Amino acid sequence: MRVIIRGKNKFEPSEAIKVYASEKLQKLEQYFHKREELEANVLCKVYDTHDTVEITIPTKNILLRAEVKDQTIYSAIDRAIDKLESQIRKHKSKIYRSLKQRDGVSQYYASSSDFDLEKMKTELIATNLVKSKSVDLKPMSVDDAILQMEMLGHDFFVFLNTENNKVCVVYLREDHDYGIIETNQ
């Protein structure tokens, strides 16, 4: 795996940080088939109150990304890699479950070559849908949806946007701003 480590906010990662991140990322190689083609982009940001590490690994079928804020760069790297490993396992489990009834698992991984099929079979983690909820979409403005989300104490809220009559999701971002996802119907 090729690792590219950069800094932001006038921060240049030391050689020790680069070695640490590279060694930690090597443990993710076990999940991939074509390891030499992988590229991991690590962005380290230093602020007055915390440090942030963003790791992105683009593959043929999925973009793996984790962003973590912590007290030190080293602990942020550890937590980001744990998040990436969890994403990989969930992705593999999802594909394995959807294809196991058909004779498609081997075929899928043989064609995509992103993940190591044998490793996936031995380390498959069961991830089940644990809750299902049905909601009645209420027509409202984006501002009303944000207010409703805050009153409920949720991180997101699904609603029918009165401005464009589309199903939308308003959500709270990690930077404490709001985002909106609009559906195309």
Kinemage of the C-alpha trace (Angstrom):
@kinemage 1
@onewidth
@group {chain A} dominant
@subgroup {mainchain}
@vectorlist {calphas} color= white
{ca met a 1} P 0.000 0.000 0.000
{ca arg a 2} L 1.284 3.418 -0.923
{ca val a 3} L 0.752 5.957 1.862
{ca ile a 4} L 0.663 9.708 1.221
{ca ile a 5} L 0.772 11.820 4.384
{ca arg a 6} L 0.173 15.558 4.314
{ca gly a 7} L -0.359 18.281 6.872
{ca lys a 8} L -2.712 21.240 6.923
{ca asn a 9} L -2.917 24.493 8.907
{ca lys a 10} L 0.848 25.068 8.651
{ca phe a 11} L 1.540 21.620 10.106
{ca glu a 12} L 4.137 19.352 8.528
{ca pro a 13} L 3.984 15.745 9.821
{ca ser a 14} L 7.243 14.566 11.364
{ca glu a 15} L 9.026 11.466 10.148
{ca ala a 16} L 7.881 9.669 13.311
{ca ile a 17} L 4.224 10.426 12.505
{ca lys a 18} L 4.709 9.269 8.912
{ca val a 19} L 6.282 5.983 10.037
{ca tyr a 20} L 3.596 5.459 12.687
{ca ala a 21} L 0.729 6.040 10.227
{ca ser a 22} L 2.330 3.833 7.563
{ca glu a 23} L 2.863 0.964 10.000
{ca lys a 24} L -0.695 1.212 11.321
{ca leu a 25} L -2.154 1.290 7.789
{ca gln a 26} L -0.249 -1.878 6.900
{ca lys a 27} L -2.617 -3.861 9.129
{ca leu a 28} L -5.464 -2.997 6.730
{ca glu a 29} L -3.617 -4.625 3.817
{ca gln a 30} L -4.700 -8.060 5.031
{ca tyr a 31} L -8.237 -7.310 3.846
{ca phe a 32} L -7.270 -6.494 0.263
{ca his a 33} L -6.291 -8.683 -2.641
{ca lys a 34} L -4.306 -6.220 -4.795
{ca arg a 35} L -2.352 -4.549 -2.023
{ca glu a 36} L 0.282 -2.986 -4.247
{ca glu a 37} L -2.384 -0.967 -6.094
{ca leu a 38} L -3.824 0.586 -2.924
{ca glu a 39} L -3.221 4.200 -2.037
{ca ala a 40} L -4.012 5.706 1.353
{ca asn a 41} L -4.210 9.478 1.720
{ca val a 42} L -3.665 10.759 5.250
{ca leu a 43} L -4.359 14.403 6.087
{ca cys a 44} L -3.249 15.652 9.512
{ca lys a 45} L -4.690 18.908 10.855
{ca val a 46} L -3.585 20.572 14.075
{ca tyr a 47} L -5.816 23.005 15.953
{ca asp a 48} L -5.459 24.727 19.324
{ca thr a 49} L -7.870 22.398 21.112
{ca his a 50} L -7.518 19.129 19.180
{ca asp a 51} L -5.901 17.320 16.268
{ca thr a 52} L -7.758 15.810 13.323
{ca val a 53} L -6.742 12.932 11.062
{ca glu a 54} L -8.568 12.162 7.832
{ca ile a 55} L -7.716 8.916 6.016
{ca thr a 56} L -9.101 8.101 2.574
{ca ile a 57} L -8.550 4.831 0.691
{ca pro a 58} L -10.207 4.774 -2.735
{ca thr a 59} L -10.795 1.302 -4.190
{ca lys a 60} L -12.543 0.102 -7.311
{ca asn a 61} L -15.907 -0.489 -5.612
{ca ile a 62} L -15.925 1.668 -2.497
{ca leu a 63} L -14.378 4.794 -1.043
{ca leu a 64} L -13.194 4.164 2.503
{ca arg a 65} L -12.958 7.324 4.598
{ca ala a 66} L -12.557 8.107 8.274
{ca glu a 67} L -12.132 11.450 9.997
{ca val a 68} L -11.322 11.550 13.714
{ca lys a 69} L -10.698 14.362 16.184
{ca asp a 70} L -8.591 13.591 19.249
{ca gln a 71} L -6.098 15.112 21.667
{ca thr a 72} L -3.049 13.842 19.750
{ca ile a 73} L -2.270 12.924 16.154
{ca tyr a 74} L -1.242 9.425 17.246
{ca ser a 75} L -4.515 8.616 19.002
{ca ala a 76} L -6.470 10.113 16.082
{ca ile a 77} L -4.570 7.827 13.677
{ca asp a 78} L -5.386 4.784 15.834
{ca arg a 79} L -9.085 5.624 16.002
{ca ala a 80} L -9.304 6.424 12.269
{ca ile a 81} L -7.765 3.068 11.367
{ca asp a 82} L -10.205 1.308 13.701
{ca lys a 83} L -13.055 3.080 11.892
{ca leu a 84} L -11.704 2.046 8.487
{ca glu a 85} L -11.358 -1.556 9.611
{ca ser a 86} L -14.964 -1.508 10.802
{ca gln a 87} L -16.106 -0.071 7.447
{ca ile a 88} L -14.237 -2.779 5.549
{ca arg a 89} L -15.772 -5.536 7.660
{ca lys a 90} L -19.286 -4.096 7.264
{ca his a 91} L -18.842 -3.772 3.508
{ca lys a 92} L -17.610 -7.337 3.192
{ca ser a 93} L -20.435 -8.655 5.357
{ca lys a 94} L -23.018 -6.785 3.327
{ca ile a 95} L -21.729 -8.138 0.031
{ca tyr a 96} L -21.312 -11.633 1.396
{ca arg a 97} L -24.870 -11.718 2.771
{ca ser a 98} L -26.381 -10.370 -0.446
{ca leu a 99} L -24.530 -12.840 -2.642
{ca lys a 100} L -24.321 -15.963 -0.495
{ca gln a 101} L -27.651 -17.332 -1.742
{ca arg a 102} L -26.321 -17.155 -5.263
{ca asp a 103} L -23.035 -18.512 -6.517
{ca gly a 104} L -21.834 -14.942 -6.803
{ca val a 105} L -19.444 -14.226 -3.952
{ca ser a 106} L -16.417 -15.767 -5.611
{ca gln a 107} L -17.414 -14.303 -8.946
{ca tyr a 108} L -17.894 -10.811 -7.478
{ca tyr a 109} L -14.540 -10.782 -5.744
{ca ala a 110} L -12.760 -12.413 -8.659
{ca ser a 111} L -13.946 -9.595 -10.909
{ca ser a 112} L -13.453 -6.703 -8.494
{ca ser a 113} L -10.219 -7.955 -6.892
{ca asp a 114} L -10.401 -5.302 -4.184
{ca phe a 115} L -10.821 -7.669 -1.251
{ca asp a 116} L -9.280 -11.002 -0.333
{ca leu a 117} L -12.155 -13.512 -0.445
{ca glu a 118} L -10.528 -16.091 1.822
{ca lys a 119} L -9.778 -13.474 4.466
{ca met a 120} L -13.366 -12.278 4.231
{ca lys a 121} L -14.796 -15.769 4.766
{ca thr a 122} L -12.713 -16.364 7.881
{ca glu a 123} L -13.296 -12.961 9.469
{ca leu a 124} L -16.915 -12.332 8.543
{ca ile a 125} L -18.726 -10.367 11.206
{ca ala a 126} L -22.491 -10.554 11.501
{ca thr a 127} L -24.050 -7.130 11.183
{ca asn a 128} L -27.786 -7.201 11.435
{ca leu a 129} L -30.455 -4.605 11.009
{ca val a 130} L -31.519 -4.060 14.603
{ca lys a 131} L -34.246 -1.463 14.246
{ca ser a 132} L -36.719 -0.431 11.606
{ca lys a 133} L -38.882 2.647 11.839
{ca ser a 134} L -41.647 4.016 9.661
{ca val a 135} L -42.218 7.767 9.534
{ca asp a 136} L -44.938 9.961 8.108
{ca leu a 137} L -43.325 12.670 6.022
{ca lys a 138} L -44.497 16.097 7.062
{ca pro a 139} L -44.265 18.998 4.608
{ca met a 140} L -42.084 21.741 6.079
{ca ser a 141} L -39.319 24.201 5.276
{ca val a 142} L -35.651 23.409 5.835
{ca asp a 143} L -35.557 25.779 8.828
{ca asp a 144} L -38.565 24.050 10.391
{ca ala a 145} L -36.916 20.649 9.836
{ca ile a 146} L -33.736 21.833 11.587
{ca leu a 147} L -35.811 23.137 14.483
{ca gln a 148} L -37.721 19.845 14.695
{ca met a 149} L -34.453 17.864 14.617
{ca glu a 150} L -33.003 19.965 17.446
{ca met a 151} L -36.166 19.634 19.535
{ca leu a 152} L -36.038 15.846 19.155
{ca gly a 153} L -32.318 15.773 19.943
{ca his a 154} L -31.528 13.808 16.778
{ca asp a 155} L -28.577 14.082 14.394
{ca phe a 156} L -30.822 13.925 11.316
{ca phe a 157} L -34.439 14.446 10.301
{ca val a 158} L -36.407 13.204 7.267
{ca phe a 159} L -39.068 15.528 5.850
{ca leu a 160} L -40.933 16.632 2.716
{ca asn a 161} L -39.440 19.941 1.586
{ca thr a 162} L -42.222 22.444 0.821
{ca glu a 163} L -39.938 24.455 -1.465
{ca asn a 164} L -39.341 21.687 -4.020
{ca asn a 165} L -41.723 18.906 -2.885
{ca lys a 166} L -38.800 16.448 -2.495
{ca val a 167} L -38.025 14.016 0.291
{ca cys a 168} L -35.015 15.447 2.126
{ca val a 169} L -32.798 14.631 5.081
{ca val a 170} L -31.334 17.441 7.126
{ca tyr a 171} L -28.396 16.428 9.326
{ca leu a 172} L -25.953 17.823 11.859
{ca arg a 173} L -22.363 17.777 10.636
{ca glu a 174} L -19.347 17.156 12.853
{ca asp a 175} L -18.357 20.814 12.492
{ca his a 176} L -21.773 21.697 14.027
{ca asp a 177} L -23.129 23.092 10.769
{ca tyr a 178} L -26.074 21.549 8.962
{ca gly a 179} L -26.233 19.570 5.742
{ca ile a 180} L -29.134 18.513 3.565
{ca ile a 181} L -29.611 15.508 1.309
{ca glu a 182} L -32.259 15.808 -1.407
{ca thr a 183} L -33.681 12.817 -3.242
{ca asn a 184} L -34.105 12.705 -7.009
{ca gln a 185} L -37.519 11.363 -7.910
